[in-house]
């Protein structure tokens, strides 16, 4: 079951949340939709849903970034060298001794 209540109604009686599965909150004066309150019996399930959705969005962004990562390949002659050693070797190749 569901209903729509005003912000004042909710402030006056929080027991409304116990009677319904979820409650739409609306500013009665401007008829502006403010949000939704979920019954405690569905709160954990809804929280898990939002967490899964958030993780899915993060993984999609990560996959897009990973598609660009590793595009540049390091030449085999620089294998097993630290970044400083690679910089030094490149400088020697460009400018000599």
C-alpha positions in Angstrom: 0.0 0.0 0.0 1.1 3.6 -0.6 -0.1 7.1 -0.1 0.9 10.7 -0.6 1.4 12.9 2.4 2.6 16.4 3.1 5.8 17.3 4.9 3.8 18.7 7.9 1.7 15.5 8.1 4.8 13.4 8.3 6.4 15.7 10.9 3.2 15.5 13.0 2.9 11.7 12.9 5.7 9.5 11.9 3.4 6.5 12.5 2.2 7.0 8.9 5.4 5.2 7.8 4.3 2.1 9.8 1.0 1.8 8.0 2.2 1.8 4.4 4.9 0.0 2.4 6.2 3.4 1.1 5.0 7.0 1.3 5.3 9.7 -1.3 6.2 13.1 0.2 4.8 16.2 -1.5 4.8 19.9 -0.6 1.1 20.4 -0.4 1.4 24.2 -1.1 3.5 24.0 -4.3 2.6 20.4 -5.2 6.3 19.8 -5.6 7.4 16.1 -5.2 10.0 15.9 -2.5 10.7 12.2 -2.4 9.8 8.8 -0.9 10.0 7.1 2.5 10.3 3.4 2.5 8.8 1.2 5.3 11.3 -0.4 7.7 10.4 -3.8 6.4 11.7 -2.9 2.9 14.5 -0.6 4.0 17.3 -3.2 3.9 16.2 -4.6 0.5 16.0 -1.1 -1.0 19.4 -0.2 0.5 20.9 -3.3 -1.2 19.3 -2.4 -4.5 20.8 1.1 -4.4 24.2 -0.3 -3.4 24.2 -2.7 -6.3 23.2 0.0 -8.7 26.0 2.3 -7.4 28.5 -0.5 -7.7 27.4 -1.3 -11.3 27.8 2.4 -12.3 31.3 2.5 -10.8 32.3 -0.7 -12.6 31.0 0.7 -15.9 33.1 3.8 -15.5 36.1 1.7 -14.5 35.7 -0.5 -17.6 35.6 2.6 -19.8 38.8 3.8 -18.2 40.4 0.4 -18.5 39.8 0.4 -22.2 42.3 3.3 -22.5 44.8 2.0 -20.0 47.7 0.0 -21.3 47.4 1.3 -24.9 51.1 2.3 -24.9 53.4 -0.7 -24.9 56.9 -0.5 -23.4 59.7 -1.8 -25.6 61.2 -5.1 -24.5 64.6 -3.5 -23.9 63.0 -1.6 -20.9 61.6 -4.7 -19.2 62.3 -5.1 -15.5 63.7 -1.6 -15.2 62.4 1.0 -12.7 61.1 4.3 -14.0 64.3 6.1 -13.1 66.4 3.5 -15.0 64.1 3.9 -18.0 64.5 7.7 -18.0 68.2 7.4 -17.7 68.5 4.9 -20.6 66.3 7.1 -22.8 68.4 10.1 -22.0 71.6 8.2 -22.8 70.0 7.0 -26.1 69.0 10.5 -27.1 72.0 12.5 -26.0 74.7 9.9 -25.6 77.5 10.1 -23.0 
